[in-house]
Amino acid sequence: MQQRIAGMKLYGLDLSYFTGKFQAFVRYREIPHENLELSSASFRLVARETGLAQMPAVELPDGRWMSDSTPMIEWLDDALPGPKVVPADPLQRFISALVEDYADEWLWRPALHYRWSYEPDARLMSHRIAAEMLRDVPGPLWLRRWAVCRRQINKYVRGDGVTGETRAHIESIYRRNLVWLQAIFSTRPFLLGERPTLADFGFFASMFRHFGLDPTPARIMRDEAPAVYEWLARMWNAKASRDHGPLVAAGTIPDDWRPILADIGRCYLPYLDANARAFAEGRDSFEVTIEEVTYRLPVHRYRVWCLERLQGLWRALPKEVADAATPLLAEAGCLDMLSRAPVASGFDPEKRAPFFAPGHIWAQR
């Protein structure tokens, strides 16, 4: 299998949220690969070959294409020998998947808000996208920068629930996570112990390429959570051949994860549930109140799938593991929504992830 994976081509962008997450995993597992910075033309190629207009994407030496960072990590981690990032212990594996999904999807909104709502950040990133990804698009650089800024603000700020009423709450999501992660990384190098796991890579997505590099949130991180800033470098430099120490005791979850799990139960799962119900009713948008703040948001089919997957993982747990997890999830307010009958997303009906059908899904999103 190592022979079949070595030399794979990784398509992404140096400023991309999920590209950074996946690159950190590839670096940790020490997989020989070629990094290819996307242009507008190669992004169209990725969309055509994977069925998903998103990054990163991987072209394997045998000609197969993969997309979606989490399924790609899970597939490669299972296929390769060596220290696994998906925990072997079933309780830790499930809770890590829950935390990773939260970190991936709930921190997306504050990450995009900080990048495009603050003028210094938007100026820097619009220049980079215009000069790098859109390098093959004709027209002056200033016009490409203007087009990038306009699109990102309309889609990921105004179009994703960022308003004068929600802005403070969105920023609190970032800052509270810094507090929790600062406490964790002040006591151990990675979330679950002496080596990175799936949950670390979930948090790394936003914390590295957005919060850790964009001027405004990076300053906050350096000032308020230096242990998190240090962890970013540790993650980027981690190697499985060297960083393969033990995790916390099997069948246990560290107490300092409890605030994160409570946030999942209080904020993230109610959001996923409201999104799924709106999708089932055929709506394009919905309202949800989180911590007394009302959001008006677009329906995301992918996040229906996120909830569907988490509920499936919960149902699949052996009874003794589910029994052990129940008090922890009940205390965090997660149990009810994980136990509900799932809304069918239709996102990956053939369960092919990360090998999606070319030209199929992305056109329906």
Salt bridges, closest charged atoms under 4 A:
ASP14 OD2 - ARG128 NH2 3.14
ASP14 OD1 - ARG209 NH2 3.39
ASP62 OD2 - ARG4 NH2 3.90
ASP62 OD2 - ARG64 NE 2.96
GLU74 OE1 - ARG309 NH2 3.13
ASP77 OD1 - ARG29 NH1 2.63
GLU100 OE2 - LYS21 NZ 2.70
ASP104 OD2 - LYS21 NZ 2.76
GLU105 OE1 - ARG303 NE 2.87
GLU119 OE2 - ARG123 NH1 2.30
GLU132 OE2 - ARG128 NE 2.97
ASP160 OD2 - ARG109 NE 3.20
GLU171 OE2 - HIS113 NE2 2.78
GLU171 OE2 - ARG167 NE 3.55
ASP214 OD2 - ARG115 NE 2.78
ASP214 OD2 - HIS210 ND1 3.98
GLU224 OE2 - ARG175 NH2 2.25
ASP243 OD2 - ARG242 NH2 3.07
ASP255 OD1 - ARG258 NE 3.24
ASP256 OD1 - ARG188 NH2 2.69
ASP263 OD1 - ARG176 NH1 2.72
ASP263 OD1 - ARG266 NH2 2.75
ASP273 OD2 - ARG277 NE 3.02
ASP273 OD2 - ARG340 NH1 2.72
GLU281 OE1 - ARG283 NH2 2.65
GLU287 OE2 - ARG296 NE 2.89
GLU291 OE1 - HIS169 NE2 2.64
GLU291 OE1 - ARG176 NH2 2.91
GLU291 OE2 - ARG266 NE 2.74
ASP323 OD2 - LYS319 NZ 2.78
GLU331 OE2 - ARG258 NH1 2.80
ASP336 OD2 - ARG340 NH2 2.61
GLU350 OE1 - ARG352 NH1 3.66
